[in-house]
Amino acid sequence: MTVLMENVRHHVEEEEKDWFPEVRKAMGRNRRVELGEQLTAAKTDAPRDPLKVPSATE
């Protein structure tokens, strides 16, 4: 569990320091806001229980 937590923390740190600034440069504010709105709307359709999601191989 400790190794998993360390890996997740490292991944989050990498995204925040490396990827997010690049995304901000590549996408304008309006597009990021639009994308955020789409994500919020999609959450209502997203499955709540990951075990009920059909397998990609089925």
PyMOL Python script that loads the backbone (N, CA, C, O; Angstrom):
from pymol import cmd

cmd.read_pdbstr("""\
ATOM      1  N   MET A   1       0.827  -1.179   0.000  1.00  0.00           N
ATOM      2  CA  MET A   1       0.000   0.000   0.000  1.00  0.00           C
ATOM      3  C   MET A   1       0.879   1.252   0.000  1.00  0.00           C
ATOM      4  O   MET A   1       0.558   2.241  -0.660  1.00  0.00           O
ATOM      5  N   THR A   2       1.966   1.206   0.728  1.00  0.00           N
ATOM      6  CA  THR A   2       2.868   2.359   0.798  1.00  0.00           C
ATOM      7  C   THR A   2       3.451   2.670  -0.573  1.00  0.00           C
ATOM      8  O   THR A   2       3.538   3.835  -0.959  1.00  0.00           O
ATOM      9  N   VAL A   3       3.847   1.644  -1.308  1.00  0.00           N
ATOM     10  CA  VAL A   3       4.415   1.849  -2.643  1.00  0.00           C
ATOM     11  C   VAL A   3       3.357   2.427  -3.572  1.00  0.00           C
ATOM     12  O   VAL A   3       3.653   3.323  -4.362  1.00  0.00           O
ATOM     13  N   LEU A   4       2.132   1.929  -3.488  1.00  0.00           N
ATOM     14  CA  LEU A   4       1.048   2.463  -4.314  1.00  0.00           C
ATOM     15  C   LEU A   4       0.829   3.938  -4.013  1.00  0.00           C
ATOM     16  O   LEU A   4       0.701   4.749  -4.930  1.00  0.00           O
ATOM     17  N   MET A   5       0.785   4.284  -2.739  1.00  0.00           N
ATOM     18  CA  MET A   5       0.576   5.681  -2.354  1.00  0.00           C
ATOM     19  C   MET A   5       1.711   6.558  -2.870  1.00  0.00           C
ATOM     20  O   MET A   5       1.467   7.665  -3.350  1.00  0.00           O
ATOM     21  N   GLU A   6       2.931   6.084  -2.779  1.00  0.00           N
ATOM     22  CA  GLU A   6       4.070   6.854  -3.286  1.00  0.00           C
ATOM     23  C   GLU A   6       3.974   7.035  -4.795  1.00  0.00           C
ATOM     24  O   GLU A   6       4.266   8.114  -5.311  1.00  0.00           O
ATOM     25  N   ASN A   7       3.568   5.993  -5.498  1.00  0.00           N
ATOM     26  CA  ASN A   7       3.422   6.091  -6.952  1.00  0.00           C
ATOM     27  C   ASN A   7       2.339   7.089  -7.340  1.00  0.00           C
ATOM     28  O   ASN A   7       2.511   7.862  -8.283  1.00  0.00           O
ATOM     29  N   VAL A   8       1.239   7.074  -6.624  1.00  0.00           N
ATOM     30  CA  VAL A   8       0.150   8.011  -6.922  1.00  0.00           C
ATOM     31  C   VAL A   8       0.601   9.442  -6.642  1.00  0.00           C
ATOM     32  O   VAL A   8       0.347  10.343  -7.442  1.00  0.00           O
ATOM     33  N   ARG A   9       1.260   9.650  -5.526  1.00  0.00           N
ATOM     34  CA  ARG A   9       1.757  11.002  -5.202  1.00  0.00           C
ATOM     35  C   ARG A   9       2.737  11.502  -6.256  1.00  0.00           C
ATOM     36  O   ARG A   9       2.692  12.665  -6.657  1.00  0.00           O
ATOM     37  N   HIS A  10       3.616  10.619  -6.697  1.00  0.00           N
ATOM     38  CA  HIS A  10       4.582  11.000  -7.735  1.00  0.00           C
ATOM     39  C   HIS A  10       3.846  11.363  -9.027  1.00  0.00           C
ATOM     40  O   HIS A  10       4.179  12.350  -9.682  1.00  0.00           O
ATOM     41  N   HIS A  11       2.858  10.567  -9.381  1.00  0.00           N
ATOM     42  CA  HIS A  11       2.100  10.819 -10.602  1.00  0.00           C
ATOM     43  C   HIS A  11       1.387  12.168 -10.526  1.00  0.00           C
ATOM     44  O   HIS A  11       1.411  12.931 -11.492  1.00  0.00           O
ATOM     45  N   VAL A  12       0.762  12.465  -9.408  1.00  0.00           N
ATOM     46  CA  VAL A  12       0.058  13.740  -9.230  1.00  0.00           C
ATOM     47  C   VAL A  12       1.045  14.903  -9.317  1.00  0.00           C
ATOM     48  O   VAL A  12       0.768  15.910  -9.968  1.00  0.00           O
ATOM     49  N   GLU A  13       2.174  14.765  -8.671  1.00  0.00           N
ATOM     50  CA  GLU A  13       3.192  15.818  -8.704  1.00  0.00           C
ATOM     51  C   GLU A  13       3.677  16.065 -10.132  1.00  0.00           C
ATOM     52  O   GLU A  13       3.847  17.210 -10.551  1.00  0.00           O
ATOM     53  N   GLU A  14       3.895  14.991 -10.863  1.00  0.00           N
ATOM     54  CA  GLU A  14       4.339  15.110 -12.248  1.00  0.00           C
ATOM     55  C   GLU A  14       3.300  15.844 -13.097  1.00  0.00           C
ATOM     56  O   GLU A  14       3.645  16.713 -13.898  1.00  0.00           O
ATOM     57  N   GLU A  15       2.027  15.488 -12.915  1.00  0.00           N
ATOM     58  CA  GLU A  15       0.974  16.166 -13.675  1.00  0.00           C
ATOM     59  C   GLU A  15       0.934  17.651 -13.348  1.00  0.00           C
ATOM     60  O   GLU A  15       0.867  18.488 -14.249  1.00  0.00           O
ATOM     61  N   GLU A  16       0.975  17.976 -12.071  1.00  0.00           N
ATOM     62  CA  GLU A  16       0.847  19.371 -11.661  1.00  0.00           C
ATOM     63  C   GLU A  16       2.027  20.223 -12.099  1.00  0.00           C
ATOM     64  O   GLU A  16       1.852  21.391 -12.447  1.00  0.00           O
ATOM     65  N   LYS A  17       3.232  19.653 -12.087  1.00  0.00           N
ATOM     66  CA  LYS A  17       4.423  20.437 -12.421  1.00  0.00           C
ATOM     67  C   LYS A  17       4.750  20.444 -13.908  1.00  0.00           C
ATOM     68  O   LYS A  17       5.247  21.442 -14.431  1.00  0.00           O
ATOM     69  N   ASP A  18       4.470  19.329 -14.596  1.00  0.00           N
ATOM     70  CA  ASP A  18       4.888  19.201 -15.990  1.00  0.00           C
ATOM     71  C   ASP A  18       3.734  19.325 -16.982  1.00  0.00           C
ATOM     72  O   ASP A  18       3.791  20.113 -17.926  1.00  0.00           O
ATOM     73  N   TRP A  19       2.702  18.546 -16.756  1.00  0.00           N
ATOM     74  CA  TRP A  19       1.645  18.452 -17.769  1.00  0.00           C
ATOM     75  C   TRP A  19       0.668  19.626 -17.733  1.00  0.00           C
ATOM     76  O   TRP A  19       0.339  20.190 -18.776  1.00  0.00           O
ATOM     77  N   PHE A  20       0.207  19.994 -16.546  1.00  0.00           N
ATOM     78  CA  PHE A  20      -0.801  21.045 -16.459  1.00  0.00           C
ATOM     79  C   PHE A  20      -0.327  22.374 -17.045  1.00  0.00           C
ATOM     80  O   PHE A  20      -1.089  23.019 -17.765  1.00  0.00           O
ATOM     81  N   PRO A  21       0.904  22.806 -16.762  1.00  0.00           N
ATOM     82  CA  PRO A  21       1.349  24.057 -17.392  1.00  0.00           C
ATOM     83  C   PRO A  21       1.370  23.967 -18.928  1.00  0.00           C
ATOM     84  O   PRO A  21       1.077  24.949 -19.611  1.00  0.00           O
ATOM     85  N   GLU A  22       1.714  22.802 -19.460  1.00  0.00           N
ATOM     86  CA  GLU A  22       1.717  22.628 -20.915  1.00  0.00           C
ATOM     87  C   GLU A  22       0.299  22.698 -21.468  1.00  0.00           C
ATOM     88  O   GLU A  22       0.069  23.288 -22.524  1.00  0.00           O
ATOM     89  N   VAL A  23      -0.637  22.102 -20.765  1.00  0.00           N
ATOM     90  CA  VAL A  23      -2.040  22.144 -21.195  1.00  0.00           C
ATOM     91  C   VAL A  23      -2.542  23.583 -21.168  1.00  0.00           C
ATOM     92  O   VAL A  23      -3.240  24.022 -22.082  1.00  0.00           O
ATOM     93  N   ARG A  24      -2.182  24.315 -20.112  1.00  0.00           N
ATOM     94  CA  ARG A  24      -2.607  25.715 -20.026  1.00  0.00           C
ATOM     95  C   ARG A  24      -2.069  26.527 -21.202  1.00  0.00           C
ATOM     96  O   ARG A  24      -2.756  27.404 -21.724  1.00  0.00           O
ATOM     97  N   LYS A  25      -0.837  26.229 -21.613  1.00  0.00           N
ATOM     98  CA  LYS A  25      -0.259  26.938 -22.755  1.00  0.00           C
ATOM     99  C   LYS A  25      -0.954  26.549 -24.053  1.00  0.00           C
ATOM    100  O   LYS A  25      -1.209  27.400 -24.905  1.00  0.00           O
ATOM    101  N   ALA A  26      -1.257  25.273 -24.201  1.00  0.00           N
ATOM    102  CA  ALA A  26      -1.810  24.759 -25.460  1.00  0.00           C
ATOM    103  C   ALA A  26      -3.291  25.093 -25.633  1.00  0.00           C
ATOM    104  O   ALA A  26      -3.763  25.255 -26.759  1.00  0.00           O
ATOM    105  N   MET A  27      -4.024  25.198 -24.523  1.00  0.00           N
ATOM    106  CA  MET A  27      -5.465  25.444 -24.589  1.00  0.00           C
ATOM    107  C   MET A  27      -5.766  26.800 -23.981  1.00  0.00           C
ATOM    108  O   MET A  27      -5.235  27.150 -22.927  1.00  0.00           O
ATOM    109  N   GLY A  28      -6.599  27.543 -24.631  1.00  0.00           N
ATOM    110  CA  GLY A  28      -7.009  28.823 -24.083  1.00  0.00           C
ATOM    111  C   GLY A  28      -7.958  28.630 -22.909  1.00  0.00           C
ATOM    112  O   GLY A  28      -8.497  27.544 -22.698  1.00  0.00           O
ATOM    113  N   ARG A  29      -8.149  29.686 -22.162  1.00  0.00           N
ATOM    114  CA  ARG A  29      -9.034  29.631 -20.990  1.00  0.00           C
ATOM    115  C   ARG A  29     -10.439  29.193 -21.368  1.00  0.00           C
ATOM    116  O   ARG A  29     -11.032  28.359 -20.684  1.00  0.00           O
ATOM    117  N   ASN A  30     -10.976  29.740 -22.439  1.00  0.00           N
ATOM    118  CA  ASN A  30     -12.340  29.402 -22.838  1.00  0.00           C
ATOM    119  C   ASN A  30     -12.484  27.917 -23.141  1.00  0.00           C
ATOM    120  O   ASN A  30     -13.487  27.303 -22.777  1.00  0.00           O
ATOM    121  N   ARG A  31     -11.492  27.340 -23.800  1.00  0.00           N
ATOM    122  CA  ARG A  31     -11.557  25.912 -24.125  1.00  0.00           C
ATOM    123  C   ARG A  31     -11.463  25.066 -22.852  1.00  0.00           C
ATOM    124  O   ARG A  31     -12.136  24.042 -22.739  1.00  0.00           O
ATOM    125  N   ARG A  32     -10.636  25.487 -21.901  1.00  0.00           N
ATOM    126  CA  ARG A  32     -10.531  24.750 -20.638  1.00  0.00           C
ATOM    127  C   ARG A  32     -11.835  24.817 -19.861  1.00  0.00           C
ATOM    128  O   ARG A  32     -12.255  23.821 -19.272  1.00  0.00           O
ATOM    129  N   VAL A  33     -12.476  25.968 -19.852  1.00  0.00           N
ATOM    130  CA  VAL A  33     -13.765  26.110 -19.178  1.00  0.00           C
ATOM    131  C   VAL A  33     -14.803  25.215 -19.860  1.00  0.00           C
ATOM    132  O   VAL A  33     -15.582  24.532 -19.195  1.00  0.00           O
ATOM    133  N   GLU A  34     -14.803  25.228 -21.172  1.00  0.00           N
ATOM    134  CA  GLU A  34     -15.738  24.382 -21.933  1.00  0.00           C
ATOM    135  C   GLU A  34     -15.509  22.901 -21.607  1.00  0.00           C
ATOM    136  O   GLU A  34     -16.463  22.153 -21.395  1.00  0.00           O
ATOM    137  N   LEU A  35     -14.274  22.496 -21.570  1.00  0.00           N
ATOM    138  CA  LEU A  35     -13.933  21.114 -21.251  1.00  0.00           C
ATOM    139  C   LEU A  35     -14.386  20.762 -19.834  1.00  0.00           C
ATOM    140  O   LEU A  35     -14.898  19.667 -19.602  1.00  0.00           O
ATOM    141  N   GLY A  36     -14.203  21.671 -18.898  1.00  0.00           N
ATOM    142  CA  GLY A  36     -14.658  21.453 -17.526  1.00  0.00           C
ATOM    143  C   GLY A  36     -16.165  21.295 -17.444  1.00  0.00           C
ATOM    144  O   GLY A  36     -16.668  20.467 -16.685  1.00  0.00           O
ATOM    145  N   GLU A  37     -16.880  22.082 -18.220  1.00  0.00           N
ATOM    146  CA  GLU A  37     -18.340  21.980 -18.252  1.00  0.00           C
ATOM    147  C   GLU A  37     -18.774  20.629 -18.835  1.00  0.00           C
ATOM    148  O   GLU A  37     -19.728  20.020 -18.352  1.00  0.00           O
ATOM    149  N   GLN A  38     -18.075  20.169 -19.867  1.00  0.00           N
ATOM    150  CA  GLN A  38     -18.385  18.868 -20.453  1.00  0.00           C
ATOM    151  C   GLN A  38     -18.130  17.751 -19.451  1.00  0.00           C
ATOM    152  O   GLN A  38     -18.908  16.801 -19.368  1.00  0.00           O
ATOM    153  N   LEU A  39     -17.054  17.857 -18.698  1.00  0.00           N
ATOM    154  CA  LEU A  39     -16.733  16.859 -17.686  1.00  0.00           C
ATOM    155  C   LEU A  39     -17.809  16.827 -16.605  1.00  0.00           C
ATOM    156  O   LEU A  39     -18.256  15.755 -16.199  1.00  0.00           O
ATOM    157  N   THR A  40     -18.217  17.993 -16.146  1.00  0.00           N
ATOM    158  CA  THR A  40     -19.254  18.071 -15.126  1.00  0.00           C
ATOM    159  C   THR A  40     -20.554  17.439 -15.621  1.00  0.00           C
ATOM    160  O   THR A  40     -21.208  16.705 -14.881  1.00  0.00           O
ATOM    161  N   ALA A  41     -20.925  17.719 -16.857  1.00  0.00           N
ATOM    162  CA  ALA A  41     -22.148  17.143 -17.424  1.00  0.00           C
ATOM    163  C   ALA A  41     -22.030  15.629 -17.576  1.00  0.00           C
ATOM    164  O   ALA A  41     -23.004  14.906 -17.363  1.00  0.00           O
ATOM    165  N   ALA A  42     -20.849  15.146 -17.942  1.00  0.00           N
ATOM    166  CA  ALA A  42     -20.656  13.705 -18.148  1.00  0.00           C
ATOM    167  C   ALA A  42     -20.699  12.932 -16.832  1.00  0.00           C
ATOM    168  O   ALA A  42     -20.998  11.738 -16.833  1.00  0.00           O
ATOM    169  N   LYS A  43     -20.410  13.583 -15.723  1.00  0.00           N
ATOM    170  CA  LYS A  43     -20.413  12.896 -14.431  1.00  0.00           C
ATOM    171  C   LYS A  43     -21.790  12.325 -14.103  1.00  0.00           C
ATOM    172  O   LYS A  43     -21.885  11.308 -13.416  1.00  0.00           O
ATOM    173  N   THR A  44     -22.845  12.955 -14.577  1.00  0.00           N
ATOM    174  CA  THR A  44     -24.186  12.457 -14.275  1.00  0.00           C
ATOM    175  C   THR A  44     -24.445  11.108 -14.951  1.00  0.00           C
ATOM    176  O   THR A  44     -25.255  10.319 -14.467  1.00  0.00           O
ATOM    177  N   ASP A  45     -23.766  10.843 -16.058  1.00  0.00           N
ATOM    178  CA  ASP A  45     -23.934   9.577 -16.777  1.00  0.00           C
ATOM    179  C   ASP A  45     -22.883   8.537 -16.403  1.00  0.00           C
ATOM    180  O   ASP A  45     -22.993   7.375 -16.797  1.00  0.00           O
ATOM    181  N   ALA A  46     -21.883   8.937 -15.659  1.00  0.00           N
ATOM    182  CA  ALA A  46     -20.784   8.029 -15.331  1.00  0.00           C
ATOM    183  C   ALA A  46     -21.245   6.963 -14.340  1.00  0.00           C
ATOM    184  O   ALA A  46     -22.030   7.248 -13.436  1.00  0.00           O
ATOM    185  N   PRO A  47     -20.756   5.737 -14.512  1.00  0.00           N
ATOM    186  CA  PRO A  47     -21.137   4.682 -13.569  1.00  0.00           C
ATOM    187  C   PRO A  47     -20.590   4.983 -12.170  1.00  0.00           C
ATOM    188  O   PRO A  47     -19.476   5.486 -12.026  1.00  0.00           O
ATOM    189  N   ARG A  48     -21.366   4.677 -11.169  1.00  0.00           N
ATOM    190  CA  ARG A  48     -20.964   4.925  -9.781  1.00  0.00           C
ATOM    191  C   ARG A  48     -20.199   3.732  -9.206  1.00  0.00           C
ATOM    192  O   ARG A  48     -19.406   3.886  -8.277  1.00  0.00           O
ATOM    193  N   ASP A  49     -20.437   2.562  -9.753  1.00  0.00           N
ATOM    194  CA  ASP A  49     -19.814   1.347  -9.237  1.00  0.00           C
ATOM    195  C   ASP A  49     -18.883   0.771 -10.297  1.00  0.00           C
ATOM    196  O   ASP A  49     -19.359   0.243 -11.302  1.00  0.00           O
ATOM    197  N   PRO A  50     -17.570   0.858 -10.099  1.00  0.00           N
ATOM    198  CA  PRO A  50     -16.633   0.388 -11.127  1.00  0.00           C
ATOM    199  C   PRO A  50     -16.777  -1.102 -11.425  1.00  0.00           C
ATOM    200  O   PRO A  50     -16.394  -1.554 -12.504  1.00  0.00           O
ATOM    201  N   LEU A  51     -17.320  -1.862 -10.492  1.00  0.00           N
ATOM    202  CA  LEU A  51     -17.486  -3.291 -10.725  1.00  0.00           C
ATOM    203  C   LEU A  51     -18.637  -3.598 -11.681  1.00  0.00           C
ATOM    204  O   LEU A  51     -18.740  -4.713 -12.192  1.00  0.00           O
ATOM    205  N   LYS A  52     -19.491  -2.622 -11.920  1.00  0.00           N
ATOM    206  CA  LYS A  52     -20.612  -2.814 -12.833  1.00  0.00           C
ATOM    207  C   LYS A  52     -20.309  -2.373 -14.257  1.00  0.00           C
ATOM    208  O   LYS A  52     -21.159  -2.511 -15.137  1.00  0.00           O
ATOM    209  N   VAL A  53     -19.111  -1.845 -14.500  1.00  0.00           N
ATOM    210  CA  VAL A  53     -18.712  -1.420 -15.836  1.00  0.00           C
ATOM    211  C   VAL A  53     -18.348  -2.662 -16.646  1.00  0.00           C
ATOM    212  O   VAL A  53     -17.510  -3.460 -16.227  1.00  0.00           O
ATOM    213  N   PRO A  54     -18.985  -2.822 -17.812  1.00  0.00           N
ATOM    214  CA  PRO A  54     -18.660  -4.008 -18.617  1.00  0.00           C
ATOM    215  C   PRO A  54     -17.193  -4.014 -19.040  1.00  0.00           C
ATOM    216  O   PRO A  54     -16.601  -2.961 -19.279  1.00  0.00           O
ATOM    217  N   SER A  55     -16.637  -5.168 -19.126  1.00  0.00           N
ATOM    218  CA  SER A  55     -15.240  -5.309 -19.528  1.00  0.00           C
ATOM    219  C   SER A  55     -15.079  -4.875 -20.972  1.00  0.00           C
ATOM    220  O   SER A  55     -15.994  -5.033 -21.780  1.00  0.00           O
ATOM    221  N   ALA A  56     -13.920  -4.330 -21.295  1.00  0.00           N
ATOM    222  CA  ALA A  56     -13.646  -3.915 -22.662  1.00  0.00           C
ATOM    223  C   ALA A  56     -13.508  -5.111 -23.596  1.00  0.00           C
ATOM    224  O   ALA A  56     -13.617  -4.967 -24.814  1.00  0.00           O
ATOM    225  N   THR A  57     -13.273  -6.265 -23.043  1.00  0.00           N
ATOM    226  CA  THR A  57     -13.092  -7.456 -23.872  1.00  0.00           C
ATOM    227  C   THR A  57     -14.390  -8.196 -24.124  1.00  0.00           C
ATOM    228  O   THR A  57     -14.417  -9.131 -24.924  1.00  0.00           O
ATOM    229  N   GLU A  58     -15.473  -7.801 -23.458  1.00  0.00           N
ATOM    230  CA  GLU A  58     -16.749  -8.490 -23.661  1.00  0.00           C
ATOM    231  C   GLU A  58     -17.430  -8.051 -24.923  1.00  0.00           C
ATOM    232  O   GLU A  58     -18.516  -8.537 -25.239  1.00  0.00           O
TER     233      GLU A  58
END
""", "prot")
cmd.dss("prot")
cmd.show_as("cartoon", "prot")
cmd.util.cbc("prot")
cmd.orient("prot")
